[in-house]
Amino acid sequence: MNDKILKMFFDIGRWTKAIDKGVGKDIKKSELIKLCTEDVRLSMAKAMKDGRYLIAPPHTAQIPKDNGEFRTVYVNEPMDRVVLSIANDLLFDLMPEMI
C-alpha cells in the first residue's frame, strides 16, 4: 500500500469523523472505543501495509419492508464498517471528479 495513502487513511480527523458516523449508525460504543486507541490503529496500519488486513465477509440481516415482507441486506462487522467508511471518504478526496 502506498505510504502517502496509508498516512492519509490514518489521519486522526478522518478517524474522528468515521467514529462519529459509527455512533450514529448504532455501532456498539465498546467497538468504537477500541478504534480510538493508538495501539489498535497502529496494528491495523501495519496489517494493511503488509497486506494482511482483510475485510471479514458480511453477514445477512432481514429488514422489514412497509408491506410486511422482509428484504435481505449484507452487513459488515463493526470495525470493517468504520474502515470502509474511511476508505470511501478517502477515495472521494483522492478522486473528486467521481462526485
C-alpha positions in Angstrom: 0.0 0.0 0.0 1.3 3.5 -0.8 2.7 5.1 2.3 1.1 8.5 1.4 -2.3 7.0 1.1 -1.8 5.0 4.3 -0.9 8.2 6.1 -4.0 9.9 4.8 -6.1 6.9 5.7 -4.9 7.1 9.3 -5.4 10.9 9.7 -6.9 11.5 13.1 -9.6 13.8 11.7 -10.7 11.2 9.2 -11.0 8.6 12.0 -12.9 11.0 14.3 -15.4 11.6 11.5 -15.8 7.9 10.8 -16.2 7.1 14.5 -18.8 9.8 14.9 -20.7 8.3 11.9 -20.4 4.9 13.7 -22.1 6.3 16.8 -25.0 7.5 14.5 -25.2 4.0 12.9 -25.6 2.4 16.3 -22.3 0.6 16.3 -21.5 -0.5 19.9 -19.5 2.1 21.8 -17.2 -0.7 23.1 -16.2 -1.4 19.4 -15.7 2.2 18.6 -13.6 2.8 21.8 -11.2 0.1 20.5 -10.7 2.1 17.3 -9.8 5.2 19.4 -6.7 3.5 20.8 -3.4 4.2 19.1 -2.3 0.5 19.5 -5.3 -0.8 17.6 -4.8 1.8 14.8 -1.1 1.1 14.6 -1.6 -2.7 14.3 -4.3 -2.1 11.6 -1.9 0.2 9.7 0.9 -2.5 9.9 -1.5 -5.2 8.8 -2.7 -3.0 5.9 0.9 -2.2 4.9 1.8 -5.9 5.0 -1.3 -6.9 3.0 -2.7 -8.9 6.0 -5.7 -6.8 6.7 -8.8 -8.5 5.3 -12.4 -7.3 5.5 -14.5 -10.1 7.1 -17.3 -11.5 5.0 -20.6 -9.7 5.7 -23.4 -11.4 7.4 -27.1 -11.1 6.3 -29.9 -9.4 8.2 -33.6 -9.3 7.5 -35.1 -5.8 7.3 -38.9 -5.3 7.4 -40.5 -3.6 4.4 -43.6 -1.4 4.6 -45.7 -4.2 3.1 -44.8 -6.7 5.9 -42.3 -8.6 3.8 -38.5 -8.6 4.5 -35.5 -7.8 2.5 -32.1 -9.2 2.9 -29.2 -6.8 3.4 -25.5 -7.6 3.9 -23.9 -6.1 7.0 -20.2 -5.8 7.6 -18.6 -6.2 11.1 -18.4 -3.0 13.1 -14.7 -2.4 12.7 -14.9 -3.1 9.0 -17.8 -0.7 8.7 -15.6 2.1 10.1 -12.7 1.1 7.9 -14.9 1.0 4.8 -16.3 4.4 5.6 -12.8 5.8 5.9 -11.8 4.2 2.6 -14.9 5.6 0.9 -14.2 9.1 2.3 -10.5 8.9 1.2 -11.5 7.7 -2.3 -13.6 10.8 -2.8 -10.8 13.0 -1.5 -8.3 11.4 -3.9 -10.7 11.4 -6.9 -13.1 14.4 -6.5 -14.1 14.1 -10.2 -16.1 10.9 -9.2 -18.6 13.0 -7.3 
